[in-house]
Amino acid sequence: MFILNPQSGIPIYRQLVDQIRRLIAGGQLQPGDQLPSVRDLAVEQAVNPMTVSKAYSLLEAEGLLQRQRGKPMQVAPQKPGLVSESARLQQLAPHLEQLVLAARQLEISDKQLLSALRDTLRAADE
């Protein structure tokens, strides 16, 4: 469910937070869906349980997750507009800006960048 990269330079808890946000916004996680326990996810991803707990707590504070005593963390009821196309595209904006900046610094043309993006999208669908 989650793909974590310890070498990315992005803290693991932040990677978890961002991925859960996207899964909720994209509809893969629905209100009421249960997330893995802190312990299970920590073991599965080989990370410190405090890292998972921090990510879950941040998402709970945002209102995206809810905790019920004795039960696993659940996806909270959705806020209006959270799953709109524009809201989902807005979550991609920082990543797209970084991609464009990297392409400019590497002197990759728009045509080359779009071609590489198409290739990556095709490979992800296979």
C-alpha positions as CSV (number, residue, x, y, z in Angstrom):
1,M,0.0,0.0,0.0
2,F,2.8,2.4,0.9
3,I,6.1,2.9,-0.9
4,L,8.7,4.4,1.4
5,N,12.2,5.5,0.2
6,P,14.6,6.2,3.1
7,Q,17.2,7.6,0.6
8,S,14.8,10.2,-0.8
9,G,15.7,13.0,1.6
10,I,12.1,13.3,2.6
11,P,11.4,12.2,6.1
12,I,9.6,8.8,6.3
13,Y,6.7,10.3,8.3
14,R,6.2,13.0,5.6
15,Q,6.2,10.3,2.9
16,L,3.5,8.4,4.8
17,V,1.4,11.6,5.4
18,D,1.6,12.6,1.7
19,Q,0.8,9.1,0.4
20,I,-2.2,8.7,2.8
21,R,-3.5,12.2,1.8
22,R,-3.3,11.2,-1.9
23,L,-4.9,7.8,-1.3
24,I,-7.8,9.6,0.4
25,A,-8.1,12.3,-2.2
26,G,-7.9,9.8,-5.0
27,G,-10.6,7.7,-3.5
28,Q,-8.5,4.6,-2.9
29,L,-9.1,5.0,0.9
30,Q,-12.8,5.7,1.7
31,P,-14.3,7.0,4.9
32,G,-14.4,4.1,7.5
33,D,-11.5,2.2,5.9
34,Q,-9.1,1.0,8.5
35,L,-5.4,1.6,8.2
36,P,-2.8,-0.9,9.4
37,S,-1.9,-0.6,13.1
38,V,1.1,1.5,14.0
39,R,3.0,-1.7,15.0
40,D,2.0,-3.7,11.8
41,L,2.9,-0.8,9.5
42,A,6.2,-0.2,11.3
43,V,7.2,-3.9,11.0
44,E,6.0,-4.1,7.4
45,Q,8.0,-1.0,6.4
46,A,10.9,-1.6,8.7
47,V,10.6,1.8,10.4
48,N,10.3,3.0,14.0
49,P,6.7,2.8,15.3
50,M,7.1,6.4,16.5
51,T,7.5,7.4,12.8
52,V,4.1,5.8,11.9
53,S,2.5,7.2,15.0
54,K,3.7,10.7,14.1
55,A,2.2,10.4,10.6
56,Y,-1.1,9.1,11.9
57,S,-1.3,11.9,14.6
58,L,-0.7,14.6,12.0
59,L,-3.4,13.2,9.7
60,E,-5.7,12.9,12.7
61,A,-5.1,16.6,13.6
62,E,-6.0,17.5,10.0
63,G,-9.2,15.6,10.3
64,L,-8.3,13.0,7.7
65,L,-8.1,10.1,10.1
66,Q,-10.0,9.3,13.3
67,R,-9.0,7.2,16.2
68,Q,-11.5,5.0,18.0
69,R,-10.4,3.4,21.3
70,G,-9.6,-0.3,20.8
71,K,-9.9,-0.1,17.0
72,P,-7.5,0.6,14.2
73,M,-7.1,4.1,12.8
74,Q,-9.8,4.9,10.3
75,V,-10.3,7.3,7.4
76,A,-12.6,10.1,8.7
77,P,-15.7,11.3,6.9
78,Q,-14.6,13.5,3.9
79,K,-14.6,17.2,4.0
80,P,-16.5,18.7,1.0
81,G,-14.2,19.4,-1.9
82,L,-11.4,17.2,-0.8
83,V,-11.7,14.8,-3.6
84,S,-12.5,17.2,-6.4
85,E,-10.2,17.1,-9.5
86,S,-8.9,20.5,-8.8
87,A,-8.0,19.6,-5.2
88,R,-6.2,16.5,-6.3
89,L,-4.3,18.4,-9.0
90,Q,-3.4,21.0,-6.4
91,Q,-1.7,18.2,-4.4
92,L,0.5,17.5,-7.4
93,A,1.5,21.1,-8.0
94,P,4.6,21.1,-5.8
95,H,5.8,17.9,-7.4
96,L,5.2,19.2,-10.9
97,E,7.1,22.4,-10.0
98,Q,10.1,20.5,-8.8
99,L,10.0,18.3,-11.9
100,V,10.0,21.3,-14.2
101,L,12.7,23.0,-12.2
102,A,14.9,19.8,-12.4
103,A,14.2,19.6,-16.2
104,R,15.2,23.3,-16.7
105,Q,18.4,22.8,-14.7
106,L,19.3,19.7,-16.7
107,E,18.4,21.6,-19.9
108,I,15.8,19.0,-20.9
109,S,13.4,20.4,-23.4
110,D,9.6,20.4,-22.8
111,K,9.2,17.8,-25.6
112,Q,11.8,15.5,-24.0
113,L,10.2,15.9,-20.6
114,L,6.7,15.1,-21.8
115,S,8.1,12.1,-23.7
116,A,9.8,10.8,-20.6
117,L,6.6,11.4,-18.5
118,R,4.5,9.5,-21.1
119,D,7.0,6.6,-21.0
120,T,6.9,6.6,-17.2
121,L,3.1,6.6,-17.2
122,R,3.0,3.7,-19.6
123,A,5.5,1.7,-17.6
124,A,3.5,2.3,-14.4
125,D,0.4,0.9,-16.1
126,E,2.1,-2.3,-17.1
